[in-house]
């Protein structure tokens, strides 16, 4: 059987696009296609996608990539933005809600009324509006007010919505996505009945949970019938796509948001202020990650473009090189994620002078992202053995960001300019499940280069001290 006859189809459904790639069994790219996805903000704090447009983008990407390939792929792997969820009618498949984004904070003003004991121990997550539970509770209440019956309603994260439509009705998810709904009990590896009662969410609207690597049914795409062999959250997929499952490997993924994940193997490690979650699973074992989240990276740079401070994100490197003075920018456009978890804080600038220029503001934004990542690293330091740090995502091409990140960490950072680590990770797991490939025979691109720290210990300590003061001042203003 030739390699093309053992092809693996993989999808990365992100916040800005649907990307499909056809890999051969050795991990080499046969064909690729992409469809854009728009983001809407109908009110302050609301972040949404149109569910119909999301689904149509997936169909478009699949059809284009399959037209370029030869034969029918043996497996399909799906990676997707986590926490974003959709409700739909189980008879017609019609969406009953937009895709409410993980960045959406519409429940920030009411979340403090919820008292849920042991939620971090149960779910590995703090009680914040970034995860689905509070927003789903809000949405169900709104749907009831509009007279929509719960009898035919289904809900799920993006992977579940896609699996349902691709297979003609399989209502399933995996632990990496279930765990981002703030309703999944890591200890029981099941939906948590106490949390469901607390949030008034009927268990029947939620999908069945299967291992990351398992049979999720057959996707029917025109004349193609392709077994879905993997469903996985995008950040976990990216971590795997950097070189396969490897304990102690850390990935900083600078995408729409920023994510710092460390593979802790079969051991679940809970650190105050950080997240613990499932990395991936099969029928025999479950691996875990410890994670920190920065709520705005690509969305921060897009905001700078909207303000007219940047022509495009490609101009960031040149702007940073022209900067003459340091400004401390706390980039809290969507509040602060780990380890701060502050939804009330607002973006703030410190150190402006009459000589400040737009290049200084751009550099302040870049360094603000690096400072937030360093807050996560400091929370992990000494508690988890980090063997290697690899930077990925669009932000990894910003030279000043990665150099300053290495300076703050005081340790080397390897860069991969492979934009496809997420989709590659989903393909790897799907191929393993279909028994057409394995980690040793799957291609992983070489690292582009390694960035070494170049800042003295004294200077690093002074900058971190000033950053912490800026965050403290910004938080006190919010109060």
C-alpha positions in Angstrom: 0.0 0.0 0.0 1.6 3.3 -1.1 2.0 6.3 1.2 -0.8 8.3 -0.5 -3.1 5.4 0.1 -2.4 5.7 3.8 -2.9 9.5 3.9 -4.1 11.2 7.1 -6.4 14.2 7.0 -6.1 16.7 9.8 -8.0 19.9 10.8 -7.0 22.8 12.9 -10.1 24.8 13.7 -8.8 28.0 15.3 -10.0 31.5 16.1 -9.2 33.0 12.7 -9.3 30.1 10.2 -10.1 26.5 9.4 -6.9 24.8 8.2 -6.9 21.4 6.6 -3.8 19.4 5.6 -3.4 16.0 4.0 -0.3 14.2 5.3 1.2 11.0 4.1 2.0 8.3 6.7 5.5 9.6 7.2 4.2 13.1 8.1 5.0 14.8 4.9 2.5 17.3 3.5 0.6 16.2 0.4 -1.9 19.1 0.2 -3.2 22.0 2.3 -6.2 24.4 2.3 -7.5 27.2 4.5 -10.7 29.1 5.0 -10.9 32.3 7.0 -13.2 32.8 10.1 -14.3 36.2 11.3 -14.6 37.2 14.9 -17.4 39.5 16.2 -17.8 41.6 19.3 -21.4 42.7 19.4 -21.0 44.2 22.9 -18.1 45.0 25.2 -16.6 41.8 26.5 -18.5 39.6 24.0 -16.5 37.6 21.5 -18.2 35.3 19.0 -18.0 33.5 15.7 -21.0 32.7 13.5 -21.4 28.9 13.9 -22.7 28.5 10.3 -19.6 30.3 9.0 -17.3 28.1 11.1 -18.9 24.9 9.8 -18.9 26.2 6.2 -15.2 27.0 6.5 -14.4 23.5 7.6 -16.4 22.0 4.6 -14.6 24.4 2.2 -11.1 23.5 3.6 -11.8 19.8 3.5 -13.1 19.8 0.0 -10.2 21.8 -1.4 -7.6 19.7 0.2 -9.2 16.4 -0.7 -9.4 17.5 -4.4 -5.6 17.9 -4.4 -5.0 14.4 -2.9 -5.3 10.9 -4.3 -7.6 8.3 -2.8 -9.4 8.4 0.5 -7.5 9.1 3.7 -7.4 6.3 6.3 -8.0 8.7 9.3 -9.0 12.2 10.3 -7.7 14.1 13.3 -9.4 17.2 14.6 -7.7 19.9 16.7 -9.7 22.9 17.8 -9.8 26.1 19.9 -10.8 25.0 23.3 -13.5 26.4 25.6 -15.4 27.9 22.7 -18.8 26.3 22.6 -22.0 26.1 20.5 -25.6 25.0 21.1 -27.7 23.5 18.3 -30.9 21.6 17.5 -30.4 17.9 17.5 -33.0 17.3 14.8 -32.1 19.9 12.3 -28.5 20.6 13.3 -29.3 24.3 13.2 -27.2 26.4 15.6 -29.2 27.9 18.4 -26.3 30.2 19.4 -23.1 31.7 18.0 -19.9 30.0 18.8 -19.1 31.9 22.1 -15.4 32.3 22.2 -13.0 31.4 25.0 -12.0 35.1 25.0 -15.6 36.1 25.8 -16.1 37.6 29.3 -19.8 38.4 29.3 -20.3 36.7 32.7 -17.5 38.5 34.4 -19.9 40.7 36.4 -21.9 37.8 37.8 -19.4 35.0 38.2 -18.4 36.2 41.7 -21.9 35.2 42.9 -21.0 31.6 42.3 -19.6 29.6 45.2 -18.3 26.3 44.0 -16.1 24.5 46.6 -13.1 22.5 45.4 -13.6 23.6 41.8 -9.8 23.7 41.1 -9.2 20.3 42.6 -12.2 18.9 40.6 -11.5 20.5 37.3 -7.9 21.8 37.3 -9.3 25.3 36.5 -10.2 28.4 38.4 -13.7 29.8 38.3 -13.4 32.4 35.6 -15.6 33.5 32.6 -13.0 32.2 30.1 -14.3 28.7 30.4 -17.6 27.5 29.2 -19.7 26.7 32.3 -20.8 30.2 33.4 -21.4 31.3 29.8 -23.4 28.2 29.0 -25.5 28.7 32.1 -26.1 32.3 30.9 -27.0 31.1 27.4 -29.4 28.4 28.6 -31.2 30.9 30.7 -31.5 33.2 27.7 -32.7 30.4 25.5 -35.4 29.5 28.0 -36.6 33.1 28.2 -36.9 33.0 24.4 -39.1 29.9 24.6 -36.6 27.5 23.2 -37.1 24.0 24.6 -34.2 22.1 26.1 -35.6 18.8 24.8 -33.9 19.0 21.4 -30.9 21.0 22.5 -27.3 19.8 22.3 -24.2 21.5 23.3 -20.5 21.1 22.9 -17.1 22.6 22.2 -16.2 23.2 18.6 -14.9 19.7 18.1 -18.2 18.2 19.2 -20.2 20.5 16.9 -18.0 19.4 14.0 -18.1 15.7 14.8 -21.9 15.8 15.0 -22.2 17.4 11.6 -19.4 15.3 9.9 -20.8 12.0 11.1 -24.5 12.8 10.9 -25.2 12.8 14.6 -22.4 11.4 16.8 -22.5 13.6 20.0 -19.0 13.1 21.4 -15.9 14.8 22.7 -12.6 14.0 24.3 -11.1 14.9 27.7 -8.8 17.7 26.4 -11.9 19.6 25.3 -14.3 18.5 28.0 -11.8 19.7 30.6 -12.1 23.2 29.4 -15.8 23.5 30.1 -15.3 23.8 33.9 -17.7 20.8 34.2 -15.3 17.9 33.9 -14.0 16.1 37.0 -10.3 15.2 36.4 -10.4 12.7 39.3 -13.5 10.9 38.1 -12.7 11.5 34.4 -16.4 12.3 33.8 -18.9 15.1 33.9 -19.2 16.3 37.5 -22.8 16.0 38.7 -22.3 18.5 41.6 -21.0 21.2 39.2 -23.8 20.5 36.7 -26.3 21.1 39.5 -24.5 24.2 40.6 -24.6 25.7 37.2 -28.1 24.3 36.4 -26.9 22.6 33.2 -28.7 19.4 32.2 -26.3 16.5 31.7 -28.3 15.3 28.7 -27.2 18.2 26.5 -23.5 17.4 26.9 -21.6 14.9 24.8 -20.3 11.5 25.6 -16.6 11.6 26.5 -14.1 9.3 24.8 -10.3 9.1 24.8 -8.4 11.5 22.6 -7.3 8.6 20.4 -10.4 6.6 19.7 -13.2 6.0 17.1 -15.4 9.1 16.8 -17.4 7.8 13.9 -17.0 8.2 10.1 -16.9 11.6 8.6 -18.8 11.8 5.3 -17.4 14.5 3.1 -19.0 14.3 -0.4 -17.9 10.9 -1.7 -15.2 10.4 1.0 -15.8 8.4 4.1 -13.1 8.9 6.6 -12.8 7.5 10.2 -12.3 10.2 12.8 -9.5 8.8 15.0 -8.5 11.8 17.1 -10.1 14.7 18.8 -7.8 17.0 20.7 -7.5 20.6 22.0 -5.3 22.8 19.8 -2.7 23.6 22.5 -2.2 19.9 23.4 -2.0 19.1 19.7 0.7 21.7 19.2 2.7 20.3 22.1 2.6 16.8 20.5 3.3 18.3 17.0 6.6 19.6 18.2 8.1 16.1 18.5 5.5 13.7 19.9 4.6 13.0 23.5 7.7 13.8 25.6 7.6 14.4 29.4 9.3 17.7 30.4 8.8 19.3 27.0 7.4 22.9 27.3 5.7 24.8 24.5 5.0 28.5 24.4 2.5 29.0 21.7 2.0 32.6 20.7 -1.3 32.6 18.8 -4.5 34.6 19.2 -3.8 34.0 22.9 -0.6 32.8 24.5 -0.3 29.4 26.1 2.6 27.9 28.1 2.2 24.1 28.4 4.5 21.6 30.1 4.0 17.9 29.6 4.0 16.3 33.1 3.5 12.7 31.8 1.2 10.4 33.8 1.5 12.7 36.8 -1.1 15.5 37.4 0.7 18.5 38.9 -1.5 21.3 40.4 0.3 24.6 41.0 -1.6 27.6 42.5 -2.6 30.1 39.8 -2.0 27.6 37.0 -4.1 25.0 35.2 -3.8 21.3 35.1 -5.5 19.3 32.3 -5.4 16.3 30.2 -2.7 16.3 27.5 -4.0 13.3 25.6 -5.4 9.9 26.3 -6.0 6.5 24.8 -8.0 3.5 26.2 -5.1 2.5 28.5 -3.5 5.7 29.8 -3.9 9.5 30.3 -1.1 12.1 30.2 -1.4 15.5 31.7 -0.2 19.1 31.2 0.3 22.0 33.5 -0.6 25.2 31.7 -0.7 29.0 31.9 -2.7 31.3 29.7 -2.1 34.8 28.4 -5.4 36.1 27.1 -4.2 38.3 24.3 -1.3 38.0 21.9 -2.3 38.0 18.3 -5.5 39.8 19.3 -3.3 42.4 21.1 -1.4 43.1 17.9 -4.6 43.2 15.8 -5.8 45.8 18.2 -2.7 47.9 17.6 -3.4 47.6 13.9 -7.0 48.8 14.4 -5.7 51.8 16.3 -3.5 52.7 13.4 -0.2 52.1 15.3 0.7 49.2 13.0 0.3 48.7 9.3 0.3 45.0 9.8 1.7 42.4 12.2 4.6 41.9 9.8 5.8 45.4 10.8 6.3 44.6 14.5 10.0 43.6 14.2 10.9 46.8 12.4 8.9 48.9 14.9 10.6 47.3 17.9 14.0 47.9 16.3 13.2 51.7 16.1 12.0 52.0 19.7 14.2 54.3 21.8 12.6 54.0 25.3 10.9 51.4 27.4 7.2 51.7 28.2 5.5 49.2 30.5 2.2 48.1 28.9 0.0 45.7 30.8 -1.9 44.1 27.9 -5.1 43.3 29.8 -7.5 43.7 26.8 -9.5 40.7 28.0 -8.3 40.8 31.6 -5.4 38.8 32.9 -5.1 35.0 32.8 -2.7 32.8 34.7 -1.5 33.2 37.3 -3.4 36.5 38.1 -6.9 35.6 37.0 -8.2 39.1 37.1 -11.2 40.0 34.8 -11.6 43.5 36.3 -8.1 44.8 35.4 -7.9 47.1 32.4 -5.0 47.6 30.0 -2.6 50.2 31.3 0.5 52.2 30.3 3.4 53.3 32.5 6.4 55.4 31.7 5.1 57.6 28.9 7.1 60.8 28.3 6.8 63.6 25.8 9.4 61.7 23.7 7.3 58.5 23.5 6.5 57.3 20.0 4.3 54.6 18.6 7.3 52.3 18.2 7.7 52.5 22.0 4.0 51.5 22.5 4.5 48.6 20.1 7.6 47.4 21.9 5.7 47.8 25.2 3.0 45.5 24.0 5.6 42.9 22.8 7.4 43.0 26.1 4.1 42.9 28.1 3.4 39.5 26.5 6.8 38.3 27.5 6.4 39.6 31.1 3.0 37.7 31.4 4.7 34.5 30.1 7.4 35.0 32.7 4.8 35.3 35.5 3.7 31.8 34.4 7.2 30.5 34.3 8.0 31.9 37.8 4.9 30.0 39.1 6.2 26.8 37.6 9.9 27.2 38.5 11.1 24.7 41.0 7.9 22.7 40.9 8.1 21.1 37.5 11.2 19.8 35.7 11.2 21.6 32.4 13.7 19.9 30.0 13.3 22.1 27.0 11.3 25.1 25.9 10.1 25.5 22.4 8.3 28.6 21.0 5.8 28.3 18.2 2.9 30.2 16.6 2.9 33.4 14.7 4.4 35.4 17.6 7.5 33.3 17.5 8.6 35.2 14.4 8.8 38.4 16.4 12.5 38.5 17.2 12.3 41.0 20.1 9.6 38.9 21.8 11.6 35.7 21.8 14.9 37.3 22.7 13.2 39.2 25.6 11.4 36.0 26.6 14.7 34.2 26.9 16.2 37.1 28.8 13.4 37.0 31.4 13.6 33.2 31.7 17.4 33.2 31.9 17.5 30.1 29.7 17.5 29.2 26.0 14.4 29.0 23.9 14.2 26.9 20.7 12.1 28.3 17.9 10.1 26.3 15.4 8.8 28.2 12.5 6.6 25.3 11.5 3.2 27.0 11.5 1.6 23.5 11.5 2.6 22.0 14.8 -1.1 21.9 15.9 -2.4 20.2 12.9 0.6 17.9 12.8 -0.1 16.8 16.4 -3.7 15.9 15.5 -2.5 14.0 12.5 0.1 12.1 14.5 -2.4 10.8 17.0 -5.0 9.9 14.3 -2.3 8.0 12.4 -1.2 6.1 15.5 -4.8 5.2 16.2 -5.3 4.0 12.6 -2.0 2.0 12.9 -0.4 3.6 9.9 2.4 5.5 11.6 4.1 6.0 14.9 6.2 8.6 16.6 9.6 7.2 15.4 8.5 7.2 11.7 6.6 10.5 11.7 8.3 13.6 10.3 8.8 16.6 12.6 10.5 19.7 11.2 13.8 20.7 12.7 14.0 23.7 15.1 14.8 26.9 13.2 17.3 28.2 15.8 18.0 28.6 19.5 17.8 32.0 21.3 20.2 32.4 24.2 19.5 34.9 27.1 21.6 38.0 26.9 20.5 40.0 29.9 22.4 40.2 33.2 20.8 38.7 36.3 20.7 42.2 38.0 19.1 43.9 35.0 16.5 41.0 34.7 15.6 41.3 38.3 15.1 45.1 38.0 12.8 44.8 35.0 10.7 42.1 36.6 10.4 44.2 39.8 9.2 47.2 37.8 6.8 45.0 35.8 5.2 43.6 39.0 4.8 47.2 40.2 3.0 48.1 37.0 0.6 45.1 37.4 -0.1 46.0 41.0 -0.9 49.6 40.0 -3.2 48.5 37.1 -5.0 46.1 39.4 -5.5 48.8 42.1 -7.0 51.1 39.5 -9.5 48.4 38.5 -10.6 48.0 42.1 
